Amino acid sequence: MTASRPVTEQERERVRELHAQGKTRNAIAKIMGRSPGTISTIARELGLAFDRSATAAASAAKAADNKARRVEIAHPATAWAAELVDADSSISTGTARLTAQYVPNVRPSRAWRAVPQLAPLGRSDFDGIEGVLDALDETYSSWMRDIRLAKARLIVPESYLENNGPGQGASFDDDRELFTPVNTLGRADSDNGITANQFAIRVAEHRDSAQDLIRTALRTAGYSPATFGDQDGGAPVTATEIAARERISERTRNKKARYWAAGLARITAALLDVDQAVFRSPGSGGELPTVEFPDRAQPDPEALARTAQSLYAPKPPRPRYGSAWSIPTGTTPR
């Protein structure tokens, strides 16, 4: 935890000046970015005291205005919170920082880039790939239509149909096992039997189209298909190749980690200030903590094993010249 920063002489003089202007303790704390307790300590060391009577009168007047305003704007759904807010409809948290932070998902926002007020906001991962998702839905619908149309159908001669009576039409019993041939006038080579008709299902075409659309959607959103289990083929790959295939996802993760690190640092500092005001802890000391995310990609085990083997493998002894070692041929002892 970051230690509280020491009070400087410039801050002491600044407290003296603001006190002479009639500022309250909380107002001075807000101006200087210090906690009210720190301002009280500085004032006590300088021999300064805040006018409690004036503060009490101002507080009473402010409470009256606050009560009147709450009566005017109170709503049955939020009536329980009317007594918790002040005249500015806010709640004192003990910190000058915001106790809520916005963390964008991905920047920049294509739709709001030209709007200054909305430019800092993020965008969804699905922004820009709606057309690809529509095409994927259409591909799957076409695949399901092929399955419906591919149901087996029988084409039977009219003589095989059973008359259901006047006005009832005719039907064919597909569970019947025995049929008697009927002499009909027609060509000798005509086929009067039952013909099965079934359309082919275009499995490979639909599967390949769907996989290509899914990969396009993932890459456009900033992710590698390999991150979601799509290895683009069944051939075995090494860990180094897997890490290379997931490089797009790694860049997107690092970008989002930076967004979250900034937001978490600010909200953590605010919560530390609140903790200082409530529980008298050291607080943030006016500084932002450092937030770091570990690397998601782990080192290649094979590369680590080779490195460890090269470090710990026994090395051949260096030649020594002396009584215990022979002198190589062609060398001169030193």
C-alpha positions in Angstrom: 0.0 0.0 0.0 1.3 3.5 -0.9 2.3 5.5 2.2 0.7 8.9 2.8 2.7 11.7 1.3 4.2 14.2 3.8 2.8 17.7 4.2 5.0 20.4 2.6 5.6 23.9 3.8 3.7 25.2 0.7 0.7 23.2 1.8 0.9 24.6 5.3 0.9 28.2 3.9 -1.9 27.4 1.6 -4.0 26.2 4.5 -3.3 29.4 6.4 -4.3 31.5 3.4 -7.6 29.6 2.8 -8.4 29.7 6.5 -7.9 33.5 6.5 -10.4 33.7 3.6 -13.0 32.0 5.8 -13.0 28.6 4.1 -14.3 25.7 6.0 -12.2 22.6 6.7 -14.1 20.5 4.1 -13.8 23.2 1.5 -10.0 23.5 2.1 -9.7 19.7 1.9 -11.5 19.6 -1.4 -9.4 22.4 -2.9 -6.1 20.9 -1.8 -7.0 17.3 -2.5 -6.4 16.3 1.1 -8.5 14.5 3.6 -10.4 16.6 6.2 -8.4 14.8 8.9 -5.2 16.0 7.4 -6.5 19.6 7.2 -7.5 19.4 10.8 -4.0 18.2 11.8 -2.3 21.0 9.8 -4.6 23.7 11.3 -4.0 22.4 14.8 -0.2 22.6 14.2 -0.6 26.2 13.0 -2.7 27.1 15.9 -5.8 27.7 13.7 -9.4 26.9 14.6 -12.4 26.8 12.5 -15.5 28.8 13.5 -17.9 26.2 14.6 -20.7 28.6 15.2 -20.5 29.9 11.6 -20.2 26.3 10.4 -23.2 25.3 12.5 -25.3 28.2 11.1 -24.3 27.4 7.6 -25.0 23.8 8.1 -28.4 24.5 9.5 -29.3 26.8 6.6 -28.0 24.2 4.1 -30.0 21.5 5.9 -33.1 23.6 5.6 -32.6 24.2 1.9 -31.7 20.6 1.4 -34.9 19.4 3.1 -37.0 21.8 1.0 -35.4 20.6 -2.2 -35.8 17.0 -1.2 -39.5 17.6 -0.6 -39.8 19.1 -4.1 -37.9 16.4 -6.0 -38.7 13.4 -3.9 -40.2 10.4 -5.8 -41.9 7.5 -4.1 -39.4 5.1 -5.7 -36.4 7.0 -4.3 -38.0 8.5 -1.1 -35.8 6.2 1.1 -32.7 7.9 -0.2 -33.9 11.5 0.2 -32.4 11.9 3.6 -29.0 10.6 2.5 -28.1 13.3 0.0 -27.1 16.9 0.6 -28.3 20.1 -1.1 -26.4 19.2 -4.2 -28.1 15.7 -4.3 -24.7 14.1 -3.5 -23.3 11.9 -0.7 -20.1 12.8 1.0 -17.7 9.9 0.4 -14.5 11.3 2.0 -12.6 11.6 -1.2 -12.5 14.1 -4.0 -12.1 11.3 -6.6 -15.0 9.7 -8.4 -16.2 6.5 -6.7 -17.3 5.0 -10.1 -15.2 4.5 -13.2 -16.0 3.8 -16.8 -13.8 1.3 -18.6 -14.2 1.1 -22.4 -14.3 -2.2 -24.1 -12.5 -1.4 -27.3 -11.4 1.9 -28.8 -11.9 3.8 -31.1 -15.6 3.9 -31.6 -16.2 4.0 -35.4 -19.7 5.5 -35.1 -18.8 8.3 -32.5 -15.3 9.2 -33.7 -16.6 12.6 -35.1 -18.5 13.4 -31.9 -16.1 15.0 -29.3 -18.4 14.2 -26.3 -18.7 10.5 -27.3 -15.3 9.9 -28.9 -13.7 8.6 -25.6 -16.4 5.9 -25.2 -15.7 2.4 -26.3 -17.5 0.1 -28.7 -18.7 -3.5 -28.7 -16.7 -6.4 -30.1 -19.6 -7.0 -32.5 -19.3 -3.5 -34.0 -18.7 -3.7 -37.7 -19.4 -7.5 -38.1 -23.2 -7.4 -38.1 -23.2 -8.2 -41.9 -20.9 -11.2 -41.3 -23.2 -12.5 -38.6 -26.2 -12.0 -40.9 -24.4 -14.0 -43.6 -23.6 -16.7 -41.0 -27.3 -16.9 -40.0 -28.3 -17.1 -43.7 -25.8 -19.9 -44.3 -27.1 -22.0 -41.4 -30.7 -21.4 -42.5 -29.8 -22.7 -46.0 -28.2 -25.7 -44.4 -31.3 -26.5 -42.4 -33.5 -26.0 -45.5 -31.4 -28.6 -47.3 -32.0 -31.0 -44.4 -35.8 -30.4 -44.6 -35.9 -30.9 -48.4 -33.7 -34.0 -48.2 -36.3 -36.1 -46.5 -37.0 -39.3 -48.5 -40.1 -39.2 -50.7 -41.7 -42.0 -52.7 -43.2 -41.6 -56.2 -45.7 -44.4 -56.7 -48.0 -45.3 -59.7 -51.6 -44.3 -59.4 -52.6 -47.9 -59.4 -50.8 -48.4 -56.0 -53.0 -45.8 -54.3 -56.0 -46.9 -52.3 -59.3 -45.1 -53.0 -60.6 -43.6 -49.8 -64.1 -43.1 -51.1 -66.0 -40.4 -53.0 -64.5 -37.0 -52.3 -61.9 -38.5 -49.9 -59.1 -38.8 -52.4 -56.5 -41.6 -52.4 -53.6 -42.6 -50.1 -50.6 -44.9 -50.1 -49.8 -47.2 -47.3 -46.0 -47.1 -46.8 -46.2 -50.1 -44.4 -47.7 -52.4 -47.0 -45.3 -55.2 -48.0 -47.1 -56.9 -50.9 -48.3 -55.4 -54.1 -50.0 -57.1 -57.0 -49.0 -55.9 -60.5 -51.7 -54.5 -62.7 -52.0 -54.8 -66.5 -51.9 -51.3 -67.8 -51.8 -49.9 -71.3 -48.5 -48.3 -71.8 -45.0 -48.7 -73.1 -43.3 -52.1 -72.5 -40.2 -50.4 -71.0 -42.2 -48.1 -68.6 -41.4 -48.4 -64.9 -44.5 -48.9 -62.9 -42.7 -49.6 -59.6 -42.1 -47.3 -56.6 -39.3 -44.7 -57.1 -37.5 -43.2 -54.1 -36.5 -39.5 -54.4 -34.2 -37.8 -52.0 -32.2 -34.6 -52.5 -28.5 -34.4 -51.5 -27.5 -32.3 -48.5 -24.7 -29.9 -49.3 -22.8 -30.5 -46.1 -19.3 -29.6 -47.2 -20.3 -26.4 -48.9 -22.3 -25.1 -45.9 -19.7 -26.2 -43.4 -16.9 -24.5 -45.2 -18.9 -21.3 -45.7 -19.9 -21.2 -42.0 -16.3 -21.8 -40.8 -15.0 -19.1 -43.1 -17.6 -16.6 -41.9 -16.8 -17.5 -38.2 -13.1 -16.9 -38.8 -13.8 -13.6 -40.5 -16.0 -12.4 -37.7 -13.4 -13.4 -35.0 -10.6 -11.7 -36.9 -12.6 -8.5 -37.4 -13.5 -8.5 -33.7 -9.8 -8.7 -32.8 -9.5 -12.3 -31.9 -7.6 -15.3 -33.4 -9.7 -18.3 -34.4 -7.2 -20.5 -32.7 -8.2 -18.9 -29.3 -11.6 -20.5 -29.7 -10.3 -23.9 -30.7 -10.2 -23.4 -34.5 -6.8 -24.8 -35.5 -7.6 -24.5 -39.3 -6.9 -28.1 -40.0 -6.2 -31.2 -38.0 -2.5 -31.3 -38.5 -0.5 -31.3 -35.2 1.2 -28.0 -34.4 3.9 -27.0 -31.9 3.4 -24.6 -29.0 5.4 -21.9 -30.8 2.9 -22.1 -33.7 0.0 -22.0 -31.4 1.4 -18.8 -29.8 1.9 -17.3 -33.2 -1.7 -18.1 -34.2 -3.1 -16.4 -31.1 -1.1 -13.2 -31.6 -4.2 -11.2 -32.6 -6.1 -12.2 -29.4 -3.0 -11.4 -27.4 -2.9 -7.8 -28.8 -6.6 -7.3 -28.1 -6.1 -8.6 -24.5 -3.2 -6.3 -23.9 -5.2 -3.3 -25.2 -8.1 -4.1 -22.9 -5.8 -4.8 -20.0 -4.4 -1.2 -20.4 -8.0 0.2 -20.3 -8.8 -1.8 -17.1 -5.5 -1.0 -15.5 -6.2 2.8 -15.7 -9.8 2.4 -14.4 -8.8 0.1 -11.6 -6.0 2.4 -10.5 -8.4 5.3 -10.2 -11.2 3.4 -8.4 -8.7 1.8 -6.1 -7.3 5.2 -5.1 -10.8 6.5 -4.5 -11.6 3.4 -2.3 -8.4 3.9 -0.3 -9.4 7.5 0.4 -12.8 6.3 1.5 -11.2 3.7 3.7 -9.0 6.5 5.2 -12.0 8.7 6.0 -14.0 5.8 7.6 -11.4 3.6 9.2 -8.4 6.0 9.5 -6.2 3.9 7.3 -3.2 5.4 5.5 -5.2 6.0 2.3 -3.8 6.4 -1.2 -1.5 9.3 -0.3 -2.7 11.2 -3.3 -1.1 8.8 -5.7 -2.5 6.3 -8.1 -1.5 2.6 -7.4 0.1 0.6 -10.2 -2.1 -2.1 -11.7 -0.4 -4.8 -13.8 -1.8 -7.8 -15.5 0.3 -11.0 -16.0 1.1 -12.2 -19.5 -1.5 -14.7 -20.7 0.7 -16.5 -23.1 3.0 -19.0 -21.3 6.5 -19.8 -22.5 6.9 -22.7 -24.8 7.7 -25.8 -22.6 9.9 -27.2 -25.3 11.9 -24.0 -25.5 12.2 -23.8 -21.7 13.4 -27.4 -21.6 16.1 -26.7 -24.2 17.2 -23.6 -22.3 17.4 -25.5 -19.0 19.3 -28.4 -20.6 21.8 -26.0 -22.1 22.3 -24.3 -18.7 22.6 -27.3 -16.6 24.3 -29.7 -19.0 27.8 -30.7 -17.9 30.4 -28.8 -19.8 33.7 -30.4 -21.1 36.7 -29.5 -18.8 39.0 -26.8 -20.0 42.6 -28.1 -20.7 45.0 -27.4 -17.9 48.8 -27.6 -18.1 50.6 -29.2 -15.2 51.7 -32.5 -13.8 48.1 -33.9 -13.7 47.3 -33.0 -17.4 49.1 -33.9 -20.5 50.3 -31.2 -22.9 48.5 -31.3 -26.2 50.8 -31.9 -29.2 52.0 -28.7 -30.9 51.6 -26.5 -27.8 54.1 -24.8 -25.7 53.7 -24.7 -21.9 53.4 -21.3 -20.4 
